[in-house]
């Protein structure tokens, strides 16, 4: 069969390796950053952010650390206001998806370059996808202005990430890779990246959860997350991410656990229509079928499979089904109500995925 496809490679520079954070100031210089706003979360990431602020010296003119999951609109507006007031010319974001997502909104509003230093396996640092939440509704979009110009991956920055965060964060990356196999703009090139990401993540995540100080496993898992994010960036999103955005925005559910718990069921929903794509993915995971393999990986990583344990109300099924059916997100299968009920009930209750 003769191949025919359109693959749009996205711009960006990646620096990867243990100790790579020592070169962040050099990367800022390459972008001629003179008035830098540091964007990060609080807690465990503060030490790394403090070190990077010190390395930048007077070039760092401010630090915005009021970030939250799903990027609430009021916090995003505050970050934009801070950047505008300080006359910033570059954003340095350090942390997980909340920090990177906040920086993306600032970049979108003010057309500023981003240097990203991820400390989880979020993957959003590789994508031009932005999102913000207002009034229990998450709005997303795609714009190259939010794609970081440089991403610095340093696995040493993930060594203190606890198992209960590492596991779901890595499953979020796995969701990027699996969905990239059958998302609307997938290509043979994307599928090569996605399958390699699946292989690396499935092997590395159990090692990371078993021993968080295993630098080799940390590096491999971070590499898998990088590949997965890059694959999704080109392929776009499908049923899994759209449903996750609806549920996460409506009930303010934790981002990574939501993706982890939802994934076996969205893949089971899609599987009849994308069997050719999922066969190689199962081989990469070393399992017979992807939905069952993903559910088993949840168990190995110690992740409770029920969305109720992440804060979704037990009686939320009907509202969730109504929202998904009304939205009619991109999907390889028609979003008929009985099938959506099966998908969401399984995720809500944490039962094994339905065939």
C-alpha positions as CSV (number, residue, x, y, z in Angstrom):
1,X,0.0,0.0,0.0
2,X,1.3,3.4,-0.9
3,X,1.5,5.8,2.0
4,X,-0.2,9.2,1.9
5,X,-0.4,11.6,4.8
6,X,0.2,15.2,6.0
7,X,2.5,15.6,9.0
8,X,3.0,19.0,10.4
9,X,6.2,19.0,12.6
10,X,5.9,21.6,15.3
11,X,8.7,24.0,16.2
12,X,10.6,23.9,19.4
13,X,13.9,23.0,21.1
14,X,14.4,20.3,23.7
15,X,17.3,19.9,26.1
16,X,17.2,16.6,27.9
17,X,19.4,15.0,30.6
18,X,20.3,14.8,34.2
19,X,21.5,18.2,35.3
20,X,20.0,19.9,32.3
21,X,18.5,22.6,34.5
22,X,21.9,24.2,34.8
23,X,21.5,25.4,31.2
24,X,18.2,27.1,31.7
25,X,19.8,30.6,31.9
26,X,21.7,29.8,28.7
27,X,18.4,29.0,27.0
28,X,16.9,32.2,28.2
29,X,19.9,34.1,26.7
30,X,19.3,32.4,23.4
31,X,15.8,33.8,23.3
32,X,17.2,37.2,24.4
33,X,15.1,37.2,27.6
34,X,15.8,40.3,29.7
35,X,12.6,40.6,31.8
36,X,11.5,37.1,32.8
37,X,8.5,36.2,34.8
38,X,8.9,32.9,36.7
39,X,5.7,30.9,36.9
40,X,5.5,27.9,39.2
41,X,3.5,26.2,41.9
42,X,4.2,26.1,45.6
43,X,5.5,23.2,47.8
44,X,8.0,20.7,46.4
45,X,8.7,22.7,43.3
46,X,9.7,25.8,45.1
47,X,13.3,24.7,45.7
48,X,13.9,24.2,42.0
49,X,12.2,27.4,41.1
50,X,14.3,29.3,43.7
51,X,17.5,27.9,42.2
52,X,16.5,28.9,38.7
53,X,15.5,32.4,39.9
54,X,18.9,32.8,41.4
55,X,20.6,31.6,38.2
56,X,18.7,34.3,36.2
57,X,19.7,37.0,38.7
58,X,18.3,40.5,37.7
59,X,16.7,39.1,34.6
60,X,14.0,37.5,36.7
61,X,11.7,40.5,37.5
62,X,8.9,38.6,39.1
63,X,7.5,35.3,40.4
64,X,3.9,34.2,39.9
65,X,3.1,31.2,42.1
66,X,-0.7,31.2,42.4
67,X,-1.5,28.3,40.0
68,X,-4.2,25.7,40.2
69,X,-5.4,22.6,38.3
70,X,-7.5,23.3,35.2
71,X,-6.2,26.9,35.2
72,X,-9.1,28.9,36.8
73,X,-10.0,32.0,34.8
74,X,-9.4,34.4,37.7
75,X,-5.9,33.1,38.3
76,X,-5.1,33.2,34.6
77,X,-6.2,36.8,34.5
78,X,-4.1,37.6,37.5
79,X,-1.0,36.1,35.9
80,X,-1.6,38.1,32.7
81,X,-2.0,41.2,34.7
82,X,1.3,40.6,36.6
83,X,3.2,40.0,33.3
84,X,1.7,43.1,31.8
85,X,2.5,45.2,34.8
86,X,6.1,44.0,34.9
87,X,6.6,44.5,31.2
88,X,7.8,40.9,30.8
89,X,9.5,39.6,27.6
90,X,9.7,35.9,28.4
91,X,8.0,33.3,30.7
92,X,9.9,30.6,32.6
93,X,7.5,28.0,33.9
94,X,8.6,25.3,36.4
95,X,6.4,22.5,37.6
96,X,3.5,20.4,36.3
97,X,0.5,21.0,34.1
98,X,-0.9,23.8,36.3
99,X,2.1,26.0,36.0
100,X,2.6,25.3,32.3
101,X,-1.1,25.8,31.6
102,X,-1.0,29.2,33.4
103,X,2.1,30.3,31.4
104,X,0.3,29.3,28.2
105,X,-2.6,31.7,28.9
106,X,-0.2,34.5,29.5
107,X,1.6,33.7,26.3
108,X,-1.6,33.6,24.4
109,X,-2.7,37.0,25.7
110,X,0.6,38.8,25.4
111,X,2.4,36.8,22.7
112,X,5.4,35.9,24.8
113,X,7.9,33.0,24.4
114,X,7.9,30.2,27.0
115,X,10.8,28.2,28.4
116,X,9.3,25.2,30.2
117,X,11.0,23.1,32.9
118,X,8.6,20.3,33.7
119,X,8.8,18.4,37.0
120,X,6.1,15.9,36.3
121,X,5.0,13.7,33.4
122,X,2.2,16.2,32.3
123,X,3.3,16.4,28.7
124,X,1.5,19.8,28.1
125,X,4.9,21.4,27.6
126,X,5.1,19.8,24.2
127,X,1.7,20.8,22.9
128,X,0.1,24.0,21.5
129,X,-3.1,23.2,23.4
130,X,-4.3,25.7,26.1
131,X,-7.2,25.5,28.5
132,X,-8.9,27.6,31.2
133,X,-12.0,27.0,33.4
134,X,-14.8,29.3,34.3
135,X,-18.2,28.5,35.9
136,X,-17.6,24.7,35.9
137,X,-16.8,24.6,32.2
138,X,-13.3,24.1,30.8
139,X,-12.6,25.8,27.5
140,X,-9.7,24.6,25.4
141,X,-8.0,25.8,22.1
142,X,-5.0,25.3,19.9
143,X,-2.6,28.1,19.1
144,X,1.1,27.9,18.3
145,X,1.7,31.0,20.5
146,X,1.4,28.8,23.6
147,X,3.8,26.2,22.4
148,X,7.0,26.5,24.5
149,X,10.0,27.6,22.5
150,X,12.3,25.6,24.7
151,X,11.7,22.6,27.0
152,X,14.4,21.6,29.5
153,X,13.9,18.0,30.8
154,X,15.9,17.2,33.9
155,X,15.0,13.8,35.5
156,X,16.8,14.8,38.7
157,X,13.9,17.3,39.2
158,X,11.5,14.3,39.4
159,X,13.4,12.3,42.1
160,X,11.3,13.6,44.9
161,X,7.9,13.2,43.2
162,X,6.0,10.8,45.4
163,X,4.6,7.6,44.1
164,X,1.0,8.7,44.5
165,X,1.8,11.6,42.1
166,X,4.2,9.9,39.8
167,X,1.8,7.0,39.0
168,X,-1.2,9.1,37.9
169,X,1.1,11.7,36.1
170,X,2.7,8.9,34.1
171,X,-0.7,7.5,33.3
172,X,-1.7,10.9,32.0
173,X,1.3,10.7,29.6
174,X,0.2,7.2,28.6
175,X,-3.2,8.6,27.7
176,X,-1.4,11.1,25.4
177,X,0.4,8.4,23.6
178,X,-2.5,6.0,23.2
179,X,-4.9,8.6,22.0
180,X,-2.3,9.9,19.5
181,X,-2.6,6.6,17.7
182,X,-6.2,7.4,16.5
183,X,-6.7,11.1,17.0
184,X,-7.8,13.1,14.0
185,X,-4.4,14.2,12.7
186,X,-2.4,11.1,13.4
187,X,0.2,10.1,10.9
188,X,2.6,7.2,10.5
189,X,5.3,9.4,12.1
190,X,3.2,10.1,15.1
191,X,2.4,6.5,15.5
192,X,6.0,5.5,15.7
193,X,6.6,8.1,18.5
194,X,3.4,7.0,20.3
195,X,4.3,3.3,20.3
196,X,7.8,4.0,21.6
197,X,6.3,6.2,24.3
198,X,3.8,3.5,25.3
199,X,6.7,0.9,25.5
200,X,8.9,3.2,27.6
201,X,6.1,4.3,29.9
202,X,4.7,0.8,30.5
203,X,8.2,-0.4,31.4
204,X,9.3,2.6,33.4
205,X,6.3,3.6,35.5
206,X,6.3,0.5,37.7
207,X,10.0,1.0,38.4
208,X,9.5,4.6,39.3
209,X,6.6,3.8,41.7
210,X,8.7,1.0,43.3
211,X,11.8,3.2,43.8
212,X,11.4,6.9,43.2
213,X,15.2,7.5,43.5
214,X,15.9,5.2,40.5
215,X,17.4,7.9,38.2
216,X,17.5,5.6,35.2
217,X,13.8,4.8,35.5
218,X,13.0,8.5,36.1
219,X,14.9,9.4,33.0
220,X,13.2,6.8,30.9
221,X,9.7,7.7,32.1
222,X,10.4,11.4,31.5
223,X,11.6,10.5,28.0
224,X,8.4,8.6,27.4
225,X,6.3,11.6,28.6
226,X,8.2,13.8,26.2
227,X,7.5,11.5,23.2
228,X,3.9,11.1,24.2
229,X,3.3,14.9,24.5
230,X,5.0,15.5,21.1
231,X,2.8,12.8,19.5
232,X,-0.4,14.3,20.9
233,X,0.7,17.8,19.9
234,X,0.6,16.8,16.2
235,X,-2.2,14.3,16.3
236,X,-4.7,16.3,18.3
237,X,-7.2,15.0,20.9
238,X,-10.1,12.6,20.6
239,X,-12.7,11.1,22.9
240,X,-10.5,10.6,26.0
241,X,-9.2,14.1,26.4
242,X,-12.6,15.7,25.5
243,X,-14.4,13.7,28.2
244,X,-11.6,14.4,30.7
245,X,-12.0,18.1,30.0
246,X,-15.8,17.9,30.6
247,X,-15.5,16.0,33.8
248,X,-12.5,17.9,35.2
249,X,-14.0,21.3,34.5
250,X,-17.4,20.4,35.9
251,X,-16.4,18.7,39.1
252,X,-12.8,20.2,39.5
253,X,-11.3,16.7,39.6
254,X,-7.5,16.3,40.0
255,X,-6.1,16.3,36.5
256,X,-3.7,13.3,36.4
257,X,-5.8,10.8,38.5
258,X,-8.8,11.7,36.3
259,X,-6.9,10.8,33.2
260,X,-5.6,7.6,34.8
261,X,-9.0,6.4,36.0
262,X,-10.8,7.3,32.7
263,X,-8.3,5.8,30.3
264,X,-9.2,2.1,30.4
265,X,-12.8,3.0,29.6
266,X,-12.2,5.5,26.9
267,X,-9.9,3.1,25.1
268,X,-12.4,0.2,25.5
269,X,-15.0,2.5,24.0
270,X,-12.8,3.4,21.0
271,X,-11.3,-0.1,20.5
272,X,-13.9,-1.6,18.1
273,X,-13.2,1.3,15.7
274,X,-9.4,1.4,16.0
275,X,-8.3,-2.2,16.4
276,X,-5.5,-1.8,13.8
277,X,-4.0,1.1,15.8
278,X,-4.3,-0.7,19.2
279,X,-2.8,-4.0,18.2
280,X,0.8,-2.6,18.0
281,X,0.1,-0.6,21.2
282,X,-0.8,-3.9,23.0
283,X,2.4,-5.4,21.8
284,X,4.4,-2.3,23.0
285,X,2.8,-2.8,26.5
286,X,3.3,-6.5,26.5
287,X,-0.4,-7.3,27.0
288,X,-3.2,-9.0,25.1
289,X,-5.4,-6.0,24.8
290,X,-4.9,-2.3,25.6
291,X,-8.0,-1.6,27.8
292,X,-7.3,-4.6,30.1
293,X,-3.6,-3.8,30.1
294,X,-4.2,-0.2,31.1
295,X,-6.5,-1.3,33.9
296,X,-3.9,-3.8,35.1
297,X,-1.2,-1.1,35.1
298,X,-3.5,1.1,37.3
299,X,-3.5,-1.8,39.9
300,X,0.3,-2.3,39.6
301,X,0.8,1.5,40.3
302,X,-1.5,1.4,43.3
303,X,-4.0,3.8,41.7
304,X,-7.6,3.4,42.8
305,X,-9.7,3.0,39.6
306,X,-12.9,4.7,40.6
307,X,-13.6,8.4,39.8
308,X,-15.6,8.6,43.0
309,X,-12.3,8.3,44.9
310,X,-11.1,11.4,43.1
311,X,-14.1,13.4,44.2
312,X,-16.7,12.8,41.5
313,X,-20.1,12.5,43.1
314,X,-21.7,9.1,43.1
315,X,-24.9,10.6,41.6
316,X,-23.2,12.5,38.8
317,X,-23.6,9.9,36.1
318,X,-26.7,11.3,34.4
319,X,-25.3,14.9,34.3
320,X,-22.0,13.6,33.0
321,X,-23.7,11.5,30.3
322,X,-25.8,14.5,29.3
323,X,-22.8,16.8,29.0
324,X,-20.7,14.3,26.9
325,X,-23.6,13.5,24.5
326,X,-24.5,17.2,24.1
327,X,-20.8,18.1,23.4
328,X,-20.4,15.4,20.8
329,X,-16.6,15.5,20.9
330,X,-14.4,14.0,18.2
331,X,-14.6,10.2,18.5
332,X,-13.8,7.2,16.4
333,X,-17.2,5.9,17.3
334,X,-20.6,7.6,17.4
335,X,-21.4,8.9,20.9
336,X,-24.7,7.1,21.4
337,X,-26.1,7.4,24.9
338,X,-26.0,3.7,25.9
339,X,-22.3,3.4,25.0
340,X,-21.5,6.7,26.9
341,X,-23.4,5.4,29.9
342,X,-21.3,2.2,29.9
343,X,-18.1,4.2,29.5
344,X,-18.8,6.7,32.3
345,X,-20.4,4.2,34.7
346,X,-17.3,2.0,34.5
347,X,-15.0,5.0,35.2
348,X,-17.2,6.2,38.0
349,X,-17.3,2.9,39.8
350,X,-13.8,1.7,38.8
351,X,-14.9,-1.6,37.3
352,X,-12.8,-3.4,34.7
353,X,-13.4,-1.9,31.2
354,X,-16.3,-3.3,29.3
355,X,-15.6,-5.0,26.0
